[in-house]
Amino acid sequence: MSDLMPLSQRPATRFIRPRCQGVLTFQQRDYIMRTLRIALSLALLIPLSACGNQIVGWSVSDETPPEVIATNPLADAVDVDLDTTITATFSEDMDPLTLDTMTFTVGADLTPVAGDVTYLGRTVTFRPAETLSGNTVYQASIDGAADLAGNTLASPFSWSFTTLSLVDNTAPFVTSVAPTGNAMDVARNSMIAATFSEAMDPATLTELTFELAVGGTSVPGAVTYVGLSATFDPTGDLEASTEYTATIRTGATDLAGNGLADDYEWTFTTGAVLDIQPPTVTSTDPAVLDTNVALNASVNATFSEPMSPATITSLTFTLELPDGTDVLGGVSYDIPTRTAALVPAANLLPNTIYTATVTNGVADLAGNNMVLDYVWTFTTGAVLDILPPTVTSTDPVILDANVALNASVNATFSESMRAATITSLTFTLALPDGTGVLGGVSYDMPTRTATLVPAADLLPDTIYTATVTNGVADVAGNNMVLDYVWTFTTEAAVIPGLLPVNLGSLTSFVAVAGAGLTNSNSSGSTTLNGDVGLSPTATCLGDGIPCTIINPVINGTLYANDPGGIAALAKVDLIAAYVDAMSRPPGTTVNDVSGMVLTPGVYTSASTMSVAVGGTVTLDGQGDANSVFIFQVGSSLTVNNNASVLLINGAKAKNVFWAIGASSTLGSNVDFVGSVLAQASNSVGTDSTVLGRLLCTTGQITLLSNTITLPLP
């Protein structure tokens, strides 16, 4: 490229993660890109060598003074902990020698506070030597601090805050992470971010306390901390299709020195590709060309994907008056909702057109910057918004019943809300005993709806209590007056229908026996409408002589004396079917089922089961043609003379199974239904009929002028 090429014809500069000997930290990347943009605008271009942690092609002369882009406590903050430390984050890398107790001071009523000053990762920290006084206004000031090029702050930077009356002994905790726990297909060039419940001590957030590991081996990388969020930037791309574990250790402390109560750990799995898609702004509040905006409103921008919190600062998210004057304010980013918020330090001017800008300095977790700045305008009204927000609707609704077990919980507000106030602390779901339900909370700006997605299905037939606390606030900072609480009840447990017993090759058999079959045609011919299998004993007798074609009549095939053949296979499948039926979870305990109307399910007796003389047991399919009835009998089944099994309302004989630990005995003139799976023997009295199967493992089958018919498929 010619050094004389006009700027308008030069290609746009884009940061590409270097893969040379060194690795840029995010601060270095941001510093180089920011100064490069400034230098390009001034045409101060100097040729540069390639690689070695440098952007190939150009170097710049830095003449831009540094700025303070974030503080903790915030300006005009109240209820600040007495044992807090005071921090300020700069727009670029600073000269540590210019940051000491002479250039960074804290005092109250003109009395200086003794302490020490340290500098790490663009953040300077003032640690008071003693606990601060309660209910006191403190003034913090930075003057004379210089960047690495020797540029000092354009003017002294100062802010004030007011302390609490109590010492902070509360442990911080992680409120959200990205990628989320158990996330799949995470981009291989993704950074990892975690947001905390309060301001943390930057010196305690390092690769030792914020670790990424695979298979127990730590991944090298750099940690940055801005606002309430820490970001881990791996040195290189992650491995494809690999599970990684991220951990925030208890060594990470808040500004009062309180560490996390426990290590916070979560896992995610990478995909196969790199993320090269630049992020975009998908919605704003106020909206583009919005009018009559409240004077105390905040300005919000929601992105198309998770962003790197360290890139969203007062340099990359700005608000200007019509004359180009910047509006001072604090900038934050909420990971779950992907929303950045700019809260002006003072009320906006009435009836004024403001210009908000999200620059292309913001980047997603893969380091992709937005292609272009996103700029929009809105016009303020004449009054402040002092009206507190309310919840206008919920889903599930109040006292809703039969709520699906995989349902999410939603609350819609009367006005636009500050996304950062809608968290798992302010939107909760609890069981009847008060136990909280784990889940993720998000906020959709266009619909003004907060959503809580439980981490697992809800319990059946349970009353849940959902709460939106008055910790939520609208964009003007007005909190709800009261907590909003409602209940709903989940649907009853869905009990899946029983599956039929797997009969395997037995489906074509009307009778199978281990010790042969005997028959008597004393009252008429016995008819077997199906195949017969005899194994290992192949004996088949009709009135004392070997079976003939009429004694008994077999409207199928007789399989006998075929070791390893079809009868032997039928015996194997019979044993498997018996085990299948008996291994089903025990059901209703019954012994004498006479006169009962039974619905689909399992019925169990540890000993015997019977139907009395002339008794009837009715099997009610309740309109389900696939309904299944399984009877588990510990020893013997006895169906006495003139008894019957009746099918109604869609029940089918093919789905009725009698698993019997010993033998079955059916009396005379019995109408029986179902497949008998007996361990010992089966016997049937005179003139009884069976719509089903008589199957026994070790004993024989005894018939007396009976009709045995396979059930319809």
ROLUM-866434 format. One line per field, with one value per residue (C-alpha): residue number from 1; x, y, z. Coordinates in steps of 0.2 Angstrom, whole numbers, plus 5000, padded with zeros to 4 digits. Layout:
N
k (NUM;...);
X (X;...);
Y (Y;...);
Z (Z;...);
// end
This chain:
713
k (1;2;3;4;5;6;7;8;9;10;11;12;13;14;15;16;17;18;19;20;21;22;23;24;25;26;27;28;29;30;31;32;33;34;35;36;37;38;39;40;41;42;43;44;45;46;47;48;49;50;51;52;53;54;55;56;57;58;59;60;61;62;63;64;65;66;67;68;69;70;71;72;73;74;75;76;77;78;79;80;81;82;83;84;85;86;87;88;89;90;91;92;93;94;95;96;97;98;99;100;101;102;103;104;105;106;107;108;109;110;111;112;113;114;115;116;117;118;119;120;121;122;123;124;125;126;127;128;129;130;131;132;133;134;135;136;137;138;139;140;141;142;143;144;145;146;147;148;149;150;151;152;153;154;155;156;157;158;159;160;161;162;163;164;165;166;167;168;169;170;171;172;173;174;175;176;177;178;179;180;181;182;183;184;185;186;187;188;189;190;191;192;193;194;195;196;197;198;199;200;201;202;203;204;205;206;207;208;209;210;211;212;213;214;215;216;217;218;219;220;221;222;223;224;225;226;227;228;229;230;231;232;233;234;235;236;237;238;239;240;241;242;243;244;245;246;247;248;249;250;251;252;253;254;255;256;257;258;259;260;261;262;263;264;265;266;267;268;269;270;271;272;273;274;275;276;277;278;279;280;281;282;283;284;285;286;287;288;289;290;291;292;293;294;295;296;297;298;299;300;301;302;303;304;305;306;307;308;309;310;311;312;313;314;315;316;317;318;319;320;321;322;323;324;325;326;327;328;329;330;331;332;333;334;335;336;337;338;339;340;341;342;343;344;345;346;347;348;349;350;351;352;353;354;355;356;357;358;359;360;361;362;363;364;365;366;367;368;369;370;371;372;373;374;375;376;377;378;379;380;381;382;383;384;385;386;387;388;389;390;391;392;393;394;395;396;397;398;399;400;401;402;403;404;405;406;407;408;409;410;411;412;413;414;415;416;417;418;419;420;421;422;423;424;425;426;427;428;429;430;431;432;433;434;435;436;437;438;439;440;441;442;443;444;445;446;447;448;449;450;451;452;453;454;455;456;457;458;459;460;461;462;463;464;465;466;467;468;469;470;471;472;473;474;475;476;477;478;479;480;481;482;483;484;485;486;487;488;489;490;491;492;493;494;495;496;497;498;499;500;501;502;503;504;505;506;507;508;509;510;511;512;513;514;515;516;517;518;519;520;521;522;523;524;525;526;527;528;529;530;531;532;533;534;535;536;537;538;539;540;541;542;543;544;545;546;547;548;549;550;551;552;553;554;555;556;557;558;559;560;561;562;563;564;565;566;567;568;569;570;571;572;573;574;575;576;577;578;579;580;581;582;583;584;585;586;587;588;589;590;591;592;593;594;595;596;597;598;599;600;601;602;603;604;605;606;607;608;609;610;611;612;613;614;615;616;617;618;619;620;621;622;623;624;625;626;627;628;629;630;631;632;633;634;635;636;637;638;639;640;641;642;643;644;645;646;647;648;649;650;651;652;653;654;655;656;657;658;659;660;661;662;663;664;665;666;667;668;669;670;671;672;673;674;675;676;677;678;679;680;681;682;683;684;685;686;687;688;689;690;691;692;693;694;695;696;697;698;699;700;701;702;703;704;705;706;707;708;709;710;711;712;713);
X (5000;5007;5010;5002;4986;4971;4963;4946;4953;4962;4954;4945;4956;4950;4958;4962;4968;4987;4994;5012;5024;5015;4997;4988;4978;4961;4968;4983;4971;4959;4973;4981;4964;4958;4975;4975;4958;4964;4980;4971;4960;4975;4985;5000;5005;5022;5027;5028;5035;5024;5019;5026;5010;5008;4995;5004;5007;5005;5011;5004;5009;4998;4993;4976;4974;4968;4950;4942;4928;4922;4923;4918;4909;4899;4898;4885;4883;4875;4876;4894;4902;4913;4927;4926;4941;4940;4944;4945;4947;4955;4952;4970;4986;4993;5011;5011;5024;5011;4998;5001;4994;4999;4989;4974;4967;4952;4946;4931;4928;4945;4953;4963;4961;4977;4980;4990;4988;4990;4988;4983;4975;4970;4962;4969;4964;4965;4964;4960;4972;4957;4938;4929;4917;4898;4886;4900;4902;4919;4927;4939;4951;4963;4975;4992;4990;4998;4997;5012;5014;5015;4998;4990;4971;4964;4958;4957;4943;4934;4918;4909;4900;4891;4895;4884;4884;4888;4903;4901;4903;4893;4901;4900;4893;4892;4875;4878;4890;4893;4894;4880;4881;4879;4879;4883;4891;4901;4912;4930;4937;4925;4930;4922;4914;4906;4897;4897;4884;4895;4911;4926;4944;4953;4969;4960;4954;4968;4971;4973;4955;4947;4952;4947;4952;4950;4953;4960;4973;4972;4970;4982;4974;4972;4959;4952;4939;4928;4912;4905;4911;4927;4932;4944;4952;4961;4978;4972;4957;4948;4948;4933;4918;4927;4919;4928;4926;4926;4929;4929;4938;4935;4951;4941;4935;4924;4931;4929;4939;4925;4929;4916;4908;4912;4920;4908;4910;4901;4904;4901;4905;4913;4907;4917;4919;4925;4913;4917;4899;4900;4887;4873;4861;4844;4834;4836;4826;4822;4818;4825;4816;4807;4799;4793;4807;4808;4822;4828;4828;4843;4848;4849;4855;4852;4864;4861;4873;4883;4896;4913;4908;4926;4922;4906;4912;4909;4920;4910;4893;4890;4876;4878;4869;4865;4881;4891;4895;4896;4883;4893;4886;4889;4889;4885;4882;4870;4876;4859;4849;4863;4859;4870;4864;4870;4864;4866;4874;4861;4844;4843;4838;4820;4814;4831;4837;4850;4861;4866;4880;4887;4903;4911;4923;4911;4915;4906;4914;4924;4932;4921;4918;4902;4905;4898;4894;4875;4868;4851;4842;4828;4819;4816;4800;4797;4795;4803;4797;4792;4779;4784;4782;4770;4768;4753;4752;4760;4761;4756;4742;4737;4730;4732;4730;4737;4753;4764;4779;4791;4784;4794;4787;4784;4780;4776;4779;4769;4785;4802;4814;4832;4838;4852;4839;4830;4840;4838;4838;4823;4813;4811;4801;4799;4792;4778;4792;4801;4815;4820;4820;4836;4834;4840;4832;4831;4822;4816;4816;4803;4790;4795;4794;4805;4807;4812;4817;4818;4834;4823;4805;4794;4786;4769;4753;4763;4759;4773;4775;4783;4789;4795;4803;4803;4821;4817;4817;4811;4823;4821;4827;4810;4807;4791;4782;4779;4784;4772;4768;4757;4754;4750;4748;4757;4748;4746;4760;4758;4759;4764;4753;4760;4768;4762;4773;4785;4780;4793;4789;4775;4763;4757;4756;4740;4749;4766;4771;4787;4781;4768;4750;4735;4717;4700;4686;4673;4661;4665;4681;4695;4700;4717;4716;4734;4751;4756;4774;4780;4798;4808;4794;4786;4771;4754;4740;4721;4711;4726;4733;4745;4736;4726;4720;4703;4710;4713;4710;4725;4721;4740;4756;4762;4780;4787;4804;4813;4828;4835;4820;4804;4797;4813;4814;4796;4801;4815;4803;4791;4804;4808;4790;4787;4802;4796;4779;4785;4798;4786;4784;4771;4754;4738;4737;4723;4719;4701;4696;4678;4666;4679;4680;4698;4706;4723;4738;4747;4739;4749;4747;4762;4753;4737;4724;4706;4689;4675;4662;4651;4661;4665;4681;4678;4693;4689;4699;4692;4691;4710;4712;4730;4726;4736;4732;4746;4742;4757;4753;4766;4760;4744;4729;4712;4697;4682;4667;4656;4667;4672;4684;4674;4682;4673;4677;4691;4700;4708;4713;4730;4735;4730;4744;4743;4761;4760;4774;4766;4751;4734;4718;4702;4686;4672;4661;4674;4676;4694;4703;4722;4739;4744;4763;4764;4780;4773;4757;4740;4724;4706;4690;4676;4668;4679;4685;4700;4703;4722;4736;4740;4759;4769;4787;4790;4774;4760;4744;4728;4712;4694;4684;4690;4692;4708;4709;4722;4717;4715;4730);
Y (5000;5017;5029;5042;5033;5045;5039;5037;5024;5014;4998;4997;4991;4975;4967;4948;4938;4936;4918;4924;4922;4933;4936;4952;4955;4963;4980;4979;4976;4990;5002;4999;4999;5015;5024;5018;5025;5042;5042;5037;5052;5063;5054;5051;5035;5027;5010;4996;4978;4963;4951;4951;4957;4971;4976;4973;4989;5004;5012;5028;5043;5043;5061;5057;5060;5045;5046;5038;5027;5018;5020;5010;5016;5025;5044;5049;5031;5029;5015;5011;4998;5004;4992;4995;4999;5013;5010;5019;5011;5020;5021;5014;5007;5019;5023;5014;5027;5041;5032;5034;5042;5059;5057;5046;5054;5050;5062;5067;5085;5090;5076;5064;5046;5036;5021;5013;5013;4999;4997;4982;4979;4998;4999;5009;5004;5014;5003;5013;5009;5009;5006;5021;5031;5028;5039;5050;5058;5055;5063;5053;5062;5058;5071;5070;5052;5049;5035;5026;5040;5053;5060;5066;5067;5082;5088;5082;5068;5068;5060;5057;5044;5041;5026;5015;5013;4994;4984;4973;4955;4948;4936;4940;4928;4925;4931;4926;4918;4917;4904;4898;4882;4866;4877;4867;4872;4886;4895;4889;4907;4912;4921;4917;4930;4930;4944;4946;4952;4967;4976;4965;4968;4967;4961;4945;4941;4932;4916;4908;4913;4913;4896;4887;4869;4854;4836;4844;4854;4873;4883;4898;4915;4933;4939;4957;4965;4980;4985;4970;4957;4947;4940;4926;4927;4910;4912;4902;4894;4881;4863;4857;4847;4847;4850;4864;4868;4886;4890;4906;4902;4908;4918;4931;4944;4960;4977;4973;4957;4945;4930;4919;4907;4892;4889;4893;4880;4877;4868;4871;4861;4869;4867;4863;4881;4898;4913;4926;4934;4952;4957;4970;4981;4973;4985;5001;5010;5024;5018;5027;5044;5041;5057;5063;5053;5055;5067;5053;5039;5028;5023;5004;4994;4975;4965;4950;4939;4939;4953;4955;4966;4973;4982;4990;5006;5025;5026;5014;5018;5037;5050;5068;5084;5093;5103;5087;5088;5071;5067;5060;5043;5026;5011;4993;4977;4963;4946;4936;4950;4955;4973;4988;5002;5020;5029;5048;5056;5070;5072;5075;5092;5095;5095;5091;5079;5067;5056;5039;5029;5012;5012;4997;4996;4984;4966;4949;4935;4929;4946;4951;4970;4978;4983;5000;5012;5011;5029;5034;5049;5053;5068;5071;5078;5091;5080;5067;5049;5047;5033;5016;5001;4987;4970;4970;4952;4935;4918;4907;4918;4920;4903;4895;4876;4862;4871;4861;4854;4861;4879;4895;4909;4926;4943;4959;4976;4992;5001;4998;4991;4992;4975;4974;4974;4959;4944;4928;4938;4949;4936;4920;4904;4893;4876;4875;4873;4889;4880;4891;4884;4886;4894;4907;4925;4936;4952;4956;4975;4976;4966;4972;4954;4945;4926;4913;4897;4883;4872;4856;4851;4857;4844;4838;4843;4856;4874;4886;4903;4916;4933;4949;4959;4978;4977;4979;4996;5005;5014;5030;5021;5019;5003;4994;4999;4981;4963;4955;4938;4925;4906;4892;4874;4861;4847;4830;4818;4810;4791;4784;4769;4752;4743;4726;4711;4706;4689;4687;4672;4667;4678;4664;4651;4646;4633;4630;4617;4610;4593;4589;4591;4579;4581;4573;4575;4569;4583;4588;4591;4602;4615;4624;4639;4643;4635;4622;4620;4606;4607;4598;4584;4582;4570;4575;4563;4563;4552;4542;4539;4550;4565;4564;4577;4577;4575;4589;4599;4610;4624;4628;4619;4607;4609;4595;4585;4599;4603;4620;4623;4633;4625;4627;4646;4648;4641;4654;4668;4661;4663;4680;4686;4679;4689;4704;4704;4700;4714;4728;4738;4730;4738;4737;4722;4710;4692;4688;4699;4693;4707;4720;4732;4735;4749;4747;4744;4731;4720;4710;4696;4689;4672;4667;4675;4669;4672;4664;4652;4662;4677;4690;4702;4716;4724;4742;4749;4767;4770;4766;4752;4751;4749;4735;4724;4714;4702;4696;4681;4674;4656;4650;4657;4648;4653;4643;4635;4647;4662;4674;4688;4702;4716;4733;4750;4746;4733;4719;4701;4703;4716;4705;4695;4683;4680;4665;4659;4641;4634;4640;4631;4636;4627;4621;4633;4647;4661;4667;4681;4684;4675;4664;4664;4650;4643;4626;4619;4624;4615;4619;4611;4605;4616;4631;4644;4654;4669;4671;4658;4644;4644;4635;4632;4616;4607;4601;4607;4598;4601;4594;4599;4617;4630;4640;4655;4667;4685;4697;4707);
Z (5000;4996;5010;4999;4996;5001;5017;5008;4997;5010;5015;5032;5047;5055;5070;5067;5082;5079;5078;5079;5094;5106;5111;5113;5128;5125;5133;5121;5106;5111;5114;5097;5088;5096;5094;5076;5072;5080;5070;5054;5056;5058;5044;5056;5048;5051;5043;5055;5055;5055;5069;5087;5095;5082;5069;5053;5042;5053;5069;5077;5087;5103;5107;5115;5134;5144;5151;5167;5160;5175;5194;5209;5219;5206;5206;5219;5225;5242;5255;5250;5261;5275;5270;5252;5241;5228;5210;5193;5176;5162;5143;5140;5148;5160;5167;5184;5190;5189;5199;5218;5234;5226;5210;5217;5233;5244;5258;5268;5274;5268;5278;5268;5270;5272;5261;5247;5228;5216;5197;5187;5170;5167;5184;5198;5216;5232;5248;5264;5278;5290;5288;5282;5293;5292;5284;5277;5260;5253;5238;5226;5214;5201;5194;5185;5180;5163;5149;5142;5129;5143;5140;5156;5160;5151;5168;5186;5188;5204;5211;5227;5236;5253;5265;5274;5293;5293;5288;5272;5277;5263;5251;5232;5220;5201;5194;5176;5164;5145;5137;5148;5158;5147;5131;5115;5099;5107;5095;5096;5096;5110;5126;5143;5154;5171;5180;5199;5211;5217;5212;5214;5218;5201;5208;5214;5196;5187;5178;5195;5201;5184;5176;5160;5159;5148;5155;5170;5161;5162;5146;5145;5143;5150;5162;5161;5173;5169;5178;5186;5173;5171;5154;5151;5134;5129;5121;5105;5098;5108;5102;5092;5099;5117;5134;5144;5162;5168;5187;5197;5213;5231;5229;5219;5232;5232;5237;5255;5254;5255;5244;5235;5247;5235;5219;5205;5191;5174;5158;5140;5124;5108;5090;5075;5068;5072;5075;5061;5061;5067;5080;5077;5088;5087;5097;5107;5121;5118;5101;5085;5083;5099;5107;5124;5132;5151;5157;5169;5157;5154;5136;5131;5117;5114;5104;5092;5102;5118;5119;5128;5143;5143;5126;5132;5140;5140;5125;5114;5120;5120;5122;5114;5115;5098;5099;5101;5120;5128;5142;5157;5164;5168;5156;5160;5151;5156;5150;5151;5141;5130;5134;5137;5147;5148;5164;5163;5178;5178;5171;5152;5146;5141;5123;5116;5102;5109;5098;5105;5097;5099;5090;5081;5095;5104;5100;5103;5114;5098;5096;5081;5081;5074;5056;5058;5072;5076;5078;5083;5090;5101;5109;5127;5134;5147;5163;5174;5175;5193;5190;5196;5184;5187;5181;5169;5164;5167;5159;5167;5174;5192;5199;5182;5183;5172;5168;5157;5166;5153;5154;5156;5167;5160;5167;5156;5163;5160;5154;5148;5161;5165;5160;5173;5187;5180;5187;5196;5212;5207;5197;5206;5206;5222;5227;5241;5254;5249;5239;5224;5207;5197;5180;5168;5168;5153;5147;5130;5127;5113;5122;5140;5145;5158;5156;5168;5161;5174;5172;5173;5171;5185;5197;5193;5202;5212;5217;5212;5218;5206;5212;5204;5218;5220;5215;5197;5190;5174;5163;5173;5189;5197;5207;5208;5224;5230;5226;5213;5218;5210;5210;5198;5198;5186;5177;5185;5181;5164;5166;5149;5144;5148;5133;5129;5134;5121;5115;5101;5090;5102;5092;5081;5095;5103;5115;5120;5133;5141;5145;5131;5128;5133;5127;5129;5117;5130;5127;5109;5099;5105;5093;5093;5081;5080;5080;5094;5101;5112;5119;5125;5128;5111;5118;5111;5116;5112;5123;5127;5110;5099;5093;5076;5065;5074;5092;5094;5079;5076;5063;5062;5063;5077;5081;5091;5091;5083;5095;5090;5079;5080;5096;5105;5100;5106;5123;5124;5120;5133;5146;5141;5140;5158;5164;5155;5163;5180;5180;5177;5193;5204;5203;5213;5225;5221;5226;5222;5207;5206;5202;5199;5185;5182;5172;5162;5173;5183;5196;5208;5220;5230;5231;5222;5211;5208;5200;5210;5204;5192;5195;5182;5181;5168;5160;5155;5141;5144;5125;5122;5110;5115;5134;5142;5157;5166;5180;5191;5201;5213;5213;5205;5195;5198;5188;5194;5185;5175;5178;5164;5159;5150;5139;5137;5130;5118;5128;5117;5121;5113;5127;5142;5150;5165;5172;5184;5195;5196;5187;5180;5182;5172;5177;5166;5156;5158;5146;5148;5139;5138;5136;5151;5154;5167;5174;5178;5169;5162;5164;5156;5162;5150;5137;5142;5129;5129;5118;5120;5123;5135;5137;5151;5153;5162;5164;5152;5145;5149;5138;5139;5124;5123;5110;5111;5098;5095;5098;5084;5080);
// end
